Every structure is written in structure tokens, then in C-alpha cells.
Amino acid sequence: MTATIDSPSAERSTELLTGVLLGGNHRREHGFWQRLISTEPFRRPDHRTTEERLALAYERLRVLNDCLDSGARLAADPRALAALHEWLGPVDPALTTVAGIHYNLFLGSLLDHGGDGHRDLSDFLRLRRIGTFLCTEVAHGNDAAAVETTAEYDRERDGFVLRTPHAGAQKFMPNTGPAGGPKTGLVAARLLVDGTDHGVFLFLVPLTDEGQPLPGVHIRRLPTRTGSPVDHCLTSFDRVFVGRAALLDGDHGRVGADGEFSSAVDNRRRRFLASIGRVTSGKISMTACAVGCARATLAVAVRYGGHRHISGPRGSHRVPVIAHRSHHGPLAAAMATVFAMSLLHRRALDRWERGERREEAERLVAVAKGWITWQARSVIVECRERCGAQALLEHNGMSELVTGVEGAITAEGDNMAIHAKAAAEMLFAAAPAAGAASGGGPGDLDDPGFLGGLLAELERIWFVRARERMCLAPHGDPLGRWNAAAGPALRGVEAHAQRQAAEAYAEAVAVLPEGPARDRLGELERLFALDRIARNSGDLLAAGLLSADQVNGLPDRVERLIATVATHLPDLVDSFGLPPELLADWPIAGADYVAAYDDPGAFWQTGGGVRDAVRGER
């Protein structure tokens, strides 16, 4: 199961598949980050305490910042931000978290609201102060538009007074602890002018100096969370005053020199969404992080599977564990999924960056974020299991990513909440058009176009069911009607993500030249589609889109593709472009992994001990 061809054509094939995964300009877009994580400051350190690992994350943030030509340029470039998360995620999830907050949510929001003009950003660009983002509260997470922290305009002092009214309004989980040095936050608070609530805006607020919170700012460390250490805290404000310039204003709202509020946006929720627009690029960054972590764990699992030998059938010669279908089958399926995740991530990023059909593009970003991070969890957990107990040890890299992906699932909008929002929007939109597979009965299961059409039909089927269920629910009960439709509507969103991934697969295959790379990608494309179709074969059979013989034959088709993909797993892993230094830091990724557990003082090293004693007795 480890067939590898070392030739110029194989190198060309690997390069083409790397371009599929990372984009046509991958050397320019990803090369900096690949080189950065290969350097000594980003190598896996010796065993450290939780606090030492947290300190290391901030030390690495400073190294990263020193290597940039411009932190502002990074913050303004969604592709660079995504690449940061894609490569730093597998190396140091804590660093990825604090870097994403500083460059995207904090610095990016300042730039989006005119921070490159009238506001001095030098402290943040040179990391004399680290930026953080304080939006969600103990009682307000996905309903962040309802936050209760207030910022009341003070006419006499021409500024704003921030106040936390009760325990539920404490800012929840910002990295406001003392680690890393002085911090400044963007605080989401309700703007009150003469007692009128104008909605939630962002305010630039200094939080700490070198050692402690500033007057009126209260910070308490939260209980330890699973995964990489980040200084997550509860933060509150006791009449903290900030000047007029602290308000991140714009067309969505401002307080004029006369102290009067004005806005070109009537709806308070839309003002809030304009204030936190950086959350969309945050979703893209979360998908990038999940894709990078899934690729890394899959690479380790494939390599370890080839290195780990076990006894063959009936005590015959030893074989690599990956030779067994029970081992290589899940990894082959994971490979098809990881390519799908990568392609869907780039599809969502491309559409959002182009700015066309903004609402649809943002919805695709949200759908992709939910689906990709959930798929990443499944892949990472599967790979961890395939590596056994050794993958539970921190020094082998996987355990940190198993817990780290949970943060991506929740950050920048909890997956279930953003998929529910997308489901509601799609439910009330025009019904999706019938797919290419409809109308003509069963087609050819060797035709990727037909397979893609079946995935489109699944999306249509689930949304039709959702609308039917909603119509049967009593009128006058919006929550009851939504609850009736929610189950199938959420399945429709999942099907939508799978269809988008299948279309991205088809586009990628179409532009590859004839040859091994195109063959490999086509095999992965069909395995991905057939696996999803097999899970929903009953619905497709009932709709007349598959025949009984086709349904019965699906398992054999999937098995044949798994066997084919499995023979190419090592080469496919090479296309991930993971630096050798990264893999070298994870012992089980190397053929000599046993050396990581060797004891230099053991008798097998010294030639003495028990063996000499036994020989002496004889």
C-alpha cells in the first residue's frame, strides 16, 4: 500500500496537486509561511508548563511580526490572513489564536474604519501593545447584537463612559491576561447618546499596562479550557472614560462635533454588522486553520501507518499496518474529504474576495466554515485513532489539534448557529433548480457530472421536505414553523456544502492536463461523491434517480476506489507541501520513531545489565 514512483513525472504530478490544494500562486501566497514555520523559533519546544507555552505563543507572535514587511498589509489581505492560519494552525494553535485576533479582528477593524488615516497605529504595528477583541459576553454569544455593555456619550468631556451593568454583560473569553505585555481592546458596546440607544459599535480601549489592568478595567482569568493555552479572561468596565476618537465610526454611525448622532443606516442590527465586518474574514481564517490541521494529521497518520509494522496473517512476515483495509480505508476516505475541504475553502475565499453577489458569497463563507470545521474534526479524530495511543502524547502533535479544532467550530459564530441562519435564508429563497441528474432517470455512476447532479438533487430534496414540513405547521407560530422545518433544512445546508465541494472538484479536474495528477484527482473526486451518495441512496432511489442495481453496486464501487486511492496515499501526502522540519518535530511521522522512546542508559545500549547476568549464570 505504499507504491511511490520517484521520477520527474511524479514530481510534476505532486506539484500540480499542490497547486490544486493551495492555488495557482501558492509559492507567492504560501511560501513565506512555509519558510517561517521551518525556522528554529517555530520548532516544537521541549516539555513546558502551560504558562511557559502561553508565553511562547506571544514570543512567537513578536518573531512573526518582526518578519513581516507590514502588519497593516497583512491585516488588509484576506488571502495572507487565511494562509497564516493554514500554516500556523498545526504548529501552535495558541499562537494562531492570538495572531488572528491581533491582525484580523483588531488591526483589521481599525483599518476598515479609517485607522490608517487619523489614528496612530504604530504601537500596534510594532507590538508595543497587543490588540484584542471584546465582543461576546457571558450572556450573549451568537446573539452578540444584544450585548449589554454600554458606552454613554459624555458631552462635557466629549468622550464615552464604558460600563458593565451586571455579571451577564462581562466580556467573555478575550485574551486580556497579562501574558504578552500591554494590551488594547476593541470593545463592542451599546452607544447611548442622551439616553437613546443607537446600537452596538466598537470602541478602542486601553486595557492593561505591563503588569496590571488600567483603572476601572477588571480582568479575571477564566478556568482552564481544553487545548492550547490562551489567556482567556472575563473583562468588565467600571465607568471607564475614553475620548471621542475611541469610537470606530463611519457611514454606519458617528457622533458629530455638536454631540448629535447620525447614520446612513437605519437598522441598528445592520450598524452592528458593519462594525464587526471582520468576522467574515475570521470565518475564512477558521476554515483555513481547520484545513491545515486536517492535512497535517492525515500526513502523520499515513506516514506512521507505513512505518508501523505488525505480524502478517498466520504469523507470516511482518507488514505495515496501512496494508490492512481497516486502516487504509478510513485514510483514503479522509484524503478525499481533505481535498474537498481545501477546494471548498479556496472557492469560498475566491468568491468573497471578488465581492460579487456579496450576500451569497458571505453565506457560502459561513456554510463552508461550518462544514469544513466539522469535517476537520472527523478527519483529525480518525487519524488520531489510526495512530493509537502514541497519538495521545503531546509530542506527537495530534492531541493538541484534536482539542484545537473545537475552538474553530465555535469561533467566529458557532457552527450550528451559522448553519441555521443559512438554512433559514435558503429555505425562504427561491427553490433550487433541479440538478442535471433529474428528469432522465438513472445515469452513469462513472460520470462525475452525473454524480455532481445527484448531490445537487439531494440539496433540492432536503429543502423541498423542509418547505413541506413548514407548511404543515400551524400559522401564527414562527418558532414552531421553524422547528418543523429545521431538521431537513439543516440537512439541505450540508448537501449544499457537499455540492459546492463537488463543483470545485470538477473545476479543478477540468483544468489539469492529462496525466497522473488528473487521474489521482479524478479518483478522489469520485470517491468523495460516491461516499456521500451511498449515505443517501434511499432518497435517490425513491426519487427515481438511482436504480436498485446501482444502489446494490455502490459499496463495490466505493471499495474499488478506496483500493486505488490507498496505493497513492504517500504521494498525495507529498502534495500537501508540509515542510520536512514540521514533520520532523512529530516523532511518529518518521521511520525511526522508536528512537524518540529510546533510553540511552538501557542495557541494550550499554551491552551489560540483564543479558550479562543471564549469560554469567549459564
Secondary structure, DSSP 8 states (H G I E B T S, - for coil): ------SHHHHHHHHHHHHHHH-TTHHHHHHHHHHHTTSGGGS--SS--HHHHHHHHHHHHHHHHHH-S-HHHHHT-HHHHHHHHHHHHHH-HHHHHHHHIIIIIIIIHHHHTTTTTSS--HHHHTTSSEEEEE--BTTBSTTGGG---EEEEETTTTEEEEE--SGGGSEEEEE-SSTTS-EEEEEEEEEEETTEEEEEEEEEEE-B-SSSB-TTEEEEE----SSS---EEEEEEEEEEEEGGGB--BTTBEE-TTS-EE-S---HHHHHHHHTTHHHHHHHHHHHHHHHHHHHHHHHHHHHHHH-EE--GGG-S-EEGGGSHHHHHHHHHHHHHHHHHHHHHHHHHHHHHHTSSHHHHHHHHHHHHHHHHHHHHHHHHHHHHHTGGGGGSGGGSHHHHHHHHHHHHHTTS-HHHHHHHHHHHHHHS------TTSSS----TT-HHHHHHHHHHHHHHHHHHHHHHHHHS-TT-HHHHHHHHHHHHHHHHHHHHHHHHHHHHHHHHHHS-TTHHHHHHHHHHHHHHHHHHHHTHHHHHHTTSS-HHHHHHHHHHHHHHHHHHHTTHHHHHHTT---HHHHHTSGGGSTTGGGGG--TTSHHHHS-THHHHHHHH-
